Amino acid sequence: MQTFYPPLRVHIAEDDEGSFSKKASDLQTGTGCVDLPRRGHSNLVAQAAAAAASRGSSASYCTPGYWMGAGDRVTATRPLRGTERSASMRRERSAGGLWQGKLVGEALDGTFQEKLSAIGPDQLLELLALVESRHAQFNPQSLCTAMHRLAVAAGGNDEQHRCIGLLSSLEDALHKKPHMFRAQSISNACWALAKLQWHRTPVLDALVDVAVPKMNDFKAKELSLLLWGLASSGAASAKSKQAATAAVSDEFLQRGSHEFDAQSIATISYSAGMLLVPESDPLWPALGKGSEGRVAEFSDRQLANLVWGFATIAYTDSTAVCSRIEKEAPISNLAPIDLSLVVWAMAKLLRGGPEFYCEAADSVVAKGHEWENSDSRNIATLLYAFALAQQAPIND
């Protein structure tokens, strides 16, 4: 049976330079001393106690770090005050020591997140290597960040087979740790799956299940990206699409359009059009009213997406928005894809007079070289739009 002895005590004295020191020869009992734990009856105990004292440490000589040769990292000779504690922590980190204020697991997660965020669009191979080898160690935030970086790096179906483990880990985490997913991470993952065109219905459905209860946590842009991801992926179930659309619509109505910037409004309109949200849904009047006085805030592409959503579900009660577009939109400056969508939407909604369509035609002639190199679908859409406009009573 091991025998325990009273603790050894080390006298602390201040030297000429004002620092504190301990020496093995200072071992004594009495006041003004620091206890050193002492146990056992072997010579090793006395040797360890003396070694700890000679190192200037009041820490236990049984500290694992000491026996592994890391005793020099434990240098506390007296309780450190505020500024001294911060300086000591900085010195430990710069010397390679492990700062005990952060758990090792948390430090690894932070490292993975930093590595993933630092990977650029032209580093797809490095990203795939990291994902394949380390995805099982990613926390929920890093799993979603990895998906986002893959989409930014223009990964596609050719890379999907190398990311099966990542997708499985993401789906598993969504079921087991839903509370650990942040709003930004969820929206990024939805956007990434749609951008990559990876048809993973279980993952998308799980993302929606986690997102709907915490819609209050989503920012305006995150709400719009979530809805765009579901509308563009082609893999989400009808139930998930319906649940997410209803939740985003409720948030838009509760917060008001003033809480959403032009990009978010345009993206929600475009996504709602793709999801074929009924014309009777209160979301459409709210989008129309929220954008009619802000046409100047929309970029060319945002303007096209806004009216495309209205036209897709034939929301004809958008007179105010269309009138502002007819008067204020920079028709002559629009790129082929944007001009074709805007003209098609205006024609579909039976809006725009002869002057509007004449300006659009003049823009096509002036930018003939751009149209020659444009996607043939843009040309077909524009011709169809002019045919629709010609049938409108206003253009008789």
N, C-alpha and C positions, 0 to 999 in steps of 0.2 A: 504494500500500500504506500502511495506517495505521501511524503510529509511536506506540509506547507509551513513556511517560515514567515515571520513578519517582513514586510517590504524593506529593502535597502533604501537608504536615503542619500541623496546627492546634494552637497552644498552648492548653491549658486552664488558666484561672486562676480562683481562687475570689474572688468580689467581697465587698464589705463585709457583704452580707446572708447570706453563706454559700452562695450558689448558684453554679453553674458557668456560664461564658459563653464564647463565642468571637466573634471579630471578624475581618473580612477582613484588617484591618491586622496581625493576629497571625500571619499566615502566615510560617512560618519552618521551618527544619530543626533538628533537635536532639532531645534527650531530653525526656520529659514532654509529648510531642505525640501527637495522634491522626491516623492516616493518613486522607487523603481520596483516593479513587481518581482517577487522572488518566490520560486517554488522548486521542490525537489531537493535532493541531497547529493547530487552528483557535482563533480568539479566543473562540468559544463555550465552549470547554473552560475557559479561565481564568475567564470570566464565571460559568459555572455553579459552578465550585469556590468562587469568592469568595462567590456568593450562598448556597451551602450553608453556608459557614462563618459568614456573617453571620446566618443563621437559627439558629445554634447546633446544627447537625446534623452528626454524624459519618457519616450515611448517604450512600450513593453519590448523586451528583448525576444519575446515569443512572436512578434509581428511577422507574418509570412514573408513580407518584403525583405525583412532583415536577413532571414535564413537563405533567401534566394540571391543575396548579394546586392539588394536594393536598399540597404540600410541608409545609404547616404542621402536618399530622397526624403527621409524623415528627419527633419532638422529643427523641429519646434523646441526651442529651449525654454520658452515661456508662452503663455497665451498671446496670440497676435491680435493687435488692434486693427480697426477698419482698413486704413491705408496700407498697413504692413501686410495684412492678409491678402489684399489684392495683388500687391507686389510679389508676395511669395507664390501665389497661384500662377502669375505670369512667368516667374522664373522656372517653375516646375514644368510648365508647358513648353517653354523655349529649350529646356534641357532634355526634353523627351519624356519627362515624367507624366504619369496619368493623373489628371485633375480629378479628384474624388467627388467634385460637385456634380458630375454627369455620369450616369450609368453607362457601362460599356455598350449595351444594346442600343441605347439612344445615340451614342456617338457613331456607331456603325450606320444607323439609319440616316443620320445627318450627313455622313460621308457619301452614302449612295445617292441621296437627294442632290447633294452638291455636284457630284460627278455627272449625274443625268442632266442637270440643268446647264452644265457647262458644255455639253456636247453640241456641236454646231450642225447645221443642215448637211454639211459635206462630210460628216463623220459617221455615216450609216454603218460601216463595217465595225467600227469600234463600239458603237451602240449595240449592235447585235451580239457582239462577243460578250459585253457586260450583261446583257439581258439573259443570254443563254446560260451563263455560268453563275449568276447571282440572283436570279429572280426569286428564288425561294427565300432569300433573306430580305427582300424589299418589304417595307411597311406599306399600308394602303396609299399614302401620299406618293411614295416612290413608284408604286405599281402604275398609278394614273399618270405620273410624270413620264414614265417610260413609254406609255402609249402615246402621249402627246408628242414626245420627241421623235418617235417613229414616224408619226404622220408629218411632222415638219420636215423630216429628212427624206420625205417622198418614198417611204417604204410602200410595198404593195403586196399582191398575192404571192409573189415570188419569195417574199420574206416571211409570210405568215406561218409556214411550217417550222420556221426556226423560233417562233414566238408562241408555240402551243403551250409551253410551260408557263409563260407569262400570263396568257389568257386564263389558264386553269387556276393559277394563283390568285388572279384578280377576282374571278368568280367565287372562289373559295373564301376569300377575305370579305367579299360583299355579304356572304351568308353568315359568316362567323363573327365579323367585326364591323357591323354596319355603322356603329356609333363613331368609328375612327375615320370615316370618310368625310372630308370637307366639301362644301358646295363647289368650290373651284375645281377640285379634283374630279368630282362627278361630271361636271359640264365638260371638262377637258377630255375625259375618257369617252364620253358620248360623241363629241366632235371628232376625236381621233378615229373611232371605229367607222364613222361615216366617211371621213376623208380617205381612209385606207380601203374602204369598201370590203371590210372583213365581216362577213355575215355570221355574227355570233348572237343569235336571238337570246339564249339564256343569260349572257352577260348584259345585254341591253335591258332586258326585263328586270334583272337584279339591280342595275343602276337606277331604274325608275322606282323600284320598290324602296330603295334607300333614299331617293331624292324627294319623293312626294311629301313625306312627313316633316321634312325640314325646309320647305320652300321659303320660309321667312329668312333663312340664312343666305339665300342666293341674291347676288347683286343683279342689276338689270342685264348686264352683258352675259352673265352666267345663265340666266333664265333663257335668253335668246339662243345661246349656243346649245343648251340642252334640247330645246325644241327643234333647232335646225338639225342637230345630230339624229334625232329620232325620225324627222321627216326625210332626211337624205340617205339614211342607211339602207332602207329597204329590207331590214331584217327584224326590226322591232315588231312585237305582236300587236294586234289591233287593241287589245286591252291596255297595253302599256302606252300606246299612242294616245288613246282616249284619256287615260288617267293623267298623263303629263300635260296634254293640251288643256284639260279642265283646270289643273293646278296653276299653270302659267297664266291662263286667262283670268283666273280669280286674283292672282297677284297683281296683274296689270290693272285690273279694275279697282282693286283696293288701294294701290299705291298712287295711281293716277299717272297720266302720260308725262307729266313734268318730271317724274323720277327717272325717265328713260331717255337716253340720248338718241340722236337720229339713227345711228347704226343699229341700236337695239330694236327700235320701232320697225325699221325696214326689215330686219331679220325675222322678227316675229310675224310680220305681215306675209313675207315670202314663205315662211315655214307653215303658217296657218293655211295658206293657199295650197301648198303641196299636200297637206294633211286633209284638205277638203273640209275645213271647218264650215258648218252650214252658214248660209247668209243670215239666218235668224239669230246667230250667236251674238251676244252683246259685245264680244270682243271687237267686231268690225266697226260699229259706230264709235267705240272708244279709240280705235286706231285712226279712223278718219278725222275725228275731232281733234285728236292729239297731234296730228301732223299738218293740218290745213294751214296753220299760221306759222309753220316752221319749214316751209319748202326750201328756203335758202340755206338751211343747215345741212341738207342732205347732199352727199356727194353724187356724182353721176350714177354710179352703180347702186347706191342706196335708193336713189329716186326710182330707178328701174325696178328694183326689188319690191319697193313699196306698192307701186301701182300694179305690178304683175300679180301680187297677192290679191288685190281687189278684183282684178279682171278674171282671175282663174275661177273664182266662185261667183262671178257676175254680181258683185256687190254694187248695184247701180246707185245706191244712196251715198255716193262719194263726189257729189257735184262740186262741193267747195274745194276739195283737194285737187280735182282735175282742172278746175278753173284757175287755181293758183299755178299749177304746172304749165298750163297753156300760156299764161302770162309771164311767168318768172323762170321757167326751166331753161337752161342754156342749150337749146336744141342743136344749134350749129356746132357746139363743142363736143357733143356726145360721140363716144366711140361706136363703131358699128353694132356691137352686141347690145350696148345700152340703148342706142337709138331704136333698134328693131324692137326691143321689149317695150319701151315707152310708147312707141307709135302703135304697136299691137294692143297694148292695154287701153289706150285712149279710144282706139277704134272699137274694141270689144265692149267698152262701156258706153259707146255712142257719144263720146265727148270729143271736143276739138272741132274748130271750124276750118274753112278753106285756108285761112292764113297759116294755121298751125301745120297742116299737111304740106302746104307749099314750102314752108320753111324747112320741113324735114326733107323734102325732095331736093331742095337747093343744097342742103348739107351733104346728101349722098353724092351729088355731082361734084361738089367742091372737094370731097375726100375720096374721089374715085380710086386712087391708088390703095387706100386702106381697105376699101370694099373688095378690090381685086384679090387681096390677100386674106380676106376674112373667111370665116367658116361659112360654108354654103347654107347652113341652117339659118344664119342671120339674114341672108339674102331672101330665103324662102319666107321667113317670118315677116320681113318688111313688105314683100309683095302681097302676102296674104292680108296684112294690115291695111295696105292701100285699097285692096279690093273690098274689105269690110267698110272702110271709111267712105268709099264711093256709094255704098248702098244706104248710108245713113241719111235720114231726112234732112238733117241740117246742111248737108253738102249737095243737095239737089241742084 
